[in-house]
Structure formats: C-alpha cells, structure tokens
Amino acid sequence: MSNKSNFSIVELGSLDNVRAKESFGTKGKFFLGEQLGITGCEISLGIIPAGQAVPFLHAHKENEEIYIFIKGTGIFSVDGEKMPVKEGSIIKVAPSGMRGLKASSEDLHYICVQSKENSLKQATMDDGIISEEQPSW
C-alpha cells in the first residue's frame, strides 16, 4: 500500500524530450520544482544543442547550483574561467559565481540542482531512518 501524499512523479519519457520544453524563453530546459512540488531545492534538466550556448551569463542571490553532466561535451565558464565538461563532470557554483555554458560539437545534456547556500543541516545517514520492514519486491 502506498501513501501517495508521500511522493510525486513526472513521466518525461526519453530525456531527449527535454528538447521540446521551454522555460524563461530558453528552449531545451525543463524545471521540476513546480511539477513535483519540491520544497527544498529546484532541479532542472537541460539540453544545449551542438555548437550552441545558453544566451546569457547569470549568478544567484542566495542559491548555489550543482551541474551534473550526463551526456555530450562542452565548456563551462565561472567568473571568466573556462573549463571543459563531459559526461561525469560535476560542478558546484556559489551563488555569486557568474556562470554560463556552451555545447561543443555534440549536444550537452545536464541536470542542475539549485538550493539555498548553507541551508543543508543534515544529509544522508544523519537524516535517514532505516526501517525494520523489508521491501516486498
């Protein structure tokens, strides 16, 4: 028996479906916070087509961002410092870091997690509660 008030789900299908999404005038970006009712962070999925770039640099007032690159290659810029990124690259950027990204010769797929800097008070096992109940699968 499941208590559906304890979870929410979005079925996007193939991650390539992100290409058709649009957020804040940017195509290929899909924010999950409102879709899932997330209250502690924002998560977005993004695809930048080969040779294209996010059309602006940006920073944040309070939120740090973690970029997790899941496919493709590109260049990530923070405060003018450019670094190559590829599948498996993970970058954390402080709120004030002026950031931007560009895909190389192939599409760049990424997940971005955004949360208020210094807001995490516990994590992983410090917050986890192990149940005595065994999974039924």
Secondary structure, DSSP 8 states (H G I E B T S, - for coil): ---GGG-------SGGGGGG-EETTEETEEE-HHHHT-SS-EEEEEEE-TT-B-SS-B--SSEEEEEEEEESEEEEEETTEEEEEETT-EEEE-TT--EEEEE-SS-EEEEEEEEETT-----GGGT----SS----
